[in-house]
Amino acid sequence: MLDIATIDKAGKALYACLREKRTMPPLSVQFPDLTIDDAYKISREFLSHRTTSGEKIVGKKIGVTSPAVQEMLGVYQPDFGFLTDAMWQLDGVVDTTTMIAPRAEAEIAFRLKDSL
């Protein structure tokens, strides 16, 4: 289990990489004893930096839902995260020169009329 200072540092490092458009070694390599709980805490810290900078949370995401993908990644449960308004590309051309390793993945999304 990582301590709070390490979680804060990791979240800040991820945010810096996002803003500076650079990569960093995987957290699982940097912290071999990283737990799922640690990873979610780091994710929340990263999200906190994004929202503090003005991004708005607009949705939630579930990933790694396929047993085949879970096996490939060595995990045994789906994961979840948050979507912000900075992640939307409603239309137009995507500027791939601002991306590290551009990829496209089809996602199914829908809006709910009311909160859950």
KOLKOL-44972 format. One record per residue (C-alpha): residue number from 1; residue in three letters; z, y, x. Coordinates in nm, 4 decimals. Example, Ala and Ser with C-alpha at 12.3 -4.5 7.8 and 13.67 -1.06 7.14 Angstrom:
2
 num residuo        z        y        x
   1     ALA   0.7800  -0.4500   1.2300
   2     SER   0.7140  -0.1060   1.3670
This chain:
116
 num residuo        z        y        x
   1     MET   0.0000   0.0000   0.0000
   2     LEU  -0.1020   0.3367   0.1439
   3     ASP   0.1411   0.6266   0.1573
   4     ILE   0.0788   0.9492  -0.0336
   5     ALA  -0.0249   1.1447   0.2774
   6     THR  -0.2914   0.8858   0.3633
   7     ILE  -0.4204   0.8833   0.0052
   8     ASP  -0.4418   1.2634   0.0054
   9     LYS  -0.6191   1.2627   0.3421
  10     ALA  -0.8713   1.0010   0.2267
  11     GLY  -0.9483   1.1916  -0.0948
  12     LYS  -0.9973   1.5119   0.1019
  13     ALA  -1.2229   1.3342   0.3540
  14     LEU  -1.4413   1.1933   0.0754
  15     TYR  -1.4721   1.5382  -0.0788
  16     ALA  -1.5661   1.6923   0.2575
  17     CYS  -1.8382   1.4289   0.2999
  18     LEU  -1.9741   1.5082  -0.0456
  19     ARG  -1.9911   1.8812   0.0249
  20     GLU  -2.1285   1.8391   0.3780
  21     LYS  -2.3762   1.5675   0.2722
  22     ARG  -2.2594   1.3203   0.5338
  23     THR  -2.1220   0.9678   0.5388
  24     MET  -1.7997   0.8206   0.6697
  25     PRO  -1.6886   0.4655   0.7466
  26     PRO  -1.5950   0.2671   0.4353
  27     LEU  -1.2328   0.3095   0.3328
  28     SER  -1.1951  -0.0692   0.3354
  29     VAL  -1.2813  -0.0624   0.7073
  30     GLN  -1.0539   0.2325   0.7826
  31     PHE  -0.7679   0.0764   0.5865
  32     PRO  -0.7992  -0.3048   0.5940
  33     ASP  -0.4926  -0.3446   0.3702
  34     LEU  -0.6353  -0.1129   0.1028
  35     THR  -0.5420  -0.2303  -0.2462
  36     ILE  -0.7210  -0.1690  -0.5734
  37     ASP  -0.4347   0.0608  -0.6742
  38     ASP  -0.4790   0.2565  -0.3494
  39     ALA  -0.8525   0.2879  -0.4147
  40     TYR  -0.7935   0.4284  -0.7637
  41     LYS  -0.5358   0.6751  -0.6290
  42     ILE  -0.7877   0.7922  -0.3682
  43     SER  -1.0503   0.8205  -0.6410
  44     ARG  -0.8165   1.0412  -0.8461
  45     GLU  -0.7458   1.2583  -0.5414
  46     PHE  -1.1203   1.2912  -0.4784
  47     LEU  -1.1731   1.3820  -0.8446
  48     SER  -0.8969   1.6414  -0.8178
  49     HIS  -1.0875   1.8175  -0.5384
  50     ARG  -1.4031   1.8131  -0.7498
  51     THR  -1.2338   1.9609  -1.0569
  52     THR  -1.0442   2.2187  -0.8510
  53     SER  -1.3818   2.3366  -0.7205
  54     GLY  -1.5002   2.3921  -1.0783
  55     GLU  -1.6571   2.0640  -1.1844
  56     LYS  -1.5773   1.9507  -1.5377
  57     ILE  -1.5066   1.5918  -1.6372
  58     VAL  -1.7703   1.4967  -1.8942
  59     GLY  -1.7297   1.1220  -1.9198
  60     LYS  -1.6126   0.7931  -1.7799
  61     LYS  -1.8035   0.5112  -1.6158
  62     ILE  -1.7504   0.1380  -1.5961
  63     GLY  -1.9197  -0.0458  -1.3116
  64     VAL  -1.9460  -0.3882  -1.1538
  65     THR  -1.9441  -0.5524  -1.4964
  66     SER  -2.1687  -0.8448  -1.4022
  67     PRO  -1.9976  -1.1563  -1.2620
  68     ALA  -2.2904  -1.1960  -1.0195
  69     VAL  -2.2426  -0.8434  -0.8817
  70     GLN  -1.8654  -0.8933  -0.8659
  71     GLU  -1.9166  -1.2083  -0.6596
  72     MET  -2.1659  -1.0321  -0.4323
  73     LEU  -1.9164  -0.7498  -0.3691
  74     GLY  -1.6137  -0.9754  -0.3410
  75     VAL  -1.4328  -0.8260  -0.6394
  76     TYR  -1.3260  -0.9976  -0.9554
  77     GLN  -1.2959  -0.7244  -1.2131
  78     PRO  -1.5008  -0.4256  -1.3292
  79     ASP  -1.4176  -0.0840  -1.1899
  80     PHE  -1.4100   0.2544  -1.3572
  81     GLY  -1.4485   0.6159  -1.2648
  82     PHE  -1.5146   0.9599  -1.3994
  83     LEU  -1.8369   1.1549  -1.4455
  84     THR  -1.8544   1.5289  -1.3867
  85     ASP  -2.1072   1.7868  -1.4937
  86     ALA  -2.2328   1.8051  -1.1333
  87     MET  -2.3577   1.4472  -1.1667
  88     TRP  -2.5985   1.5234  -1.4506
  89     GLN  -2.9721   1.5561  -1.4036
  90     LEU  -3.0943   1.6421  -1.7504
  91     ASP  -3.4580   1.6950  -1.6630
  92     GLY  -3.6896   1.8271  -1.3978
  93     VAL  -3.7465   1.7202  -1.0406
  94     VAL  -3.4660   1.5747  -0.8304
  95     ASP  -3.4410   1.7338  -0.4850
  96     THR  -3.3951   1.4272  -0.2640
  97     THR  -3.3745   1.6387   0.0523
  98     THR  -3.0128   1.7132  -0.0391
  99     MET  -2.9230   1.3426  -0.0534
 100     ILE  -2.8139   1.1018   0.2186
 101     ALA  -2.9830   0.7825   0.0940
 102     PRO  -3.1515   0.8527  -0.2402
 103     ARG  -3.1545   0.5638  -0.4848
 104     ALA  -3.2013   0.5337  -0.8575
 105     GLU  -3.0035   0.3076  -1.0863
 106     ALA  -3.0593   0.2844  -1.4576
 107     GLU  -2.7469   0.3592  -1.6598
 108     ILE  -2.6798   0.3382  -2.0295
 109     ALA  -2.4819   0.6333  -2.1607
 110     PHE  -2.3860   0.7596  -2.4998
 111     ARG  -2.1818   1.0406  -2.6476
 112     LEU  -1.9016   0.9819  -2.8905
 113     LYS  -1.8595   1.2117  -3.1865
 114     ASP  -1.4786   1.1942  -3.1591
 115     SER  -1.2355   1.1225  -2.8776
 116     LEU  -1.1052   0.7698  -2.8490
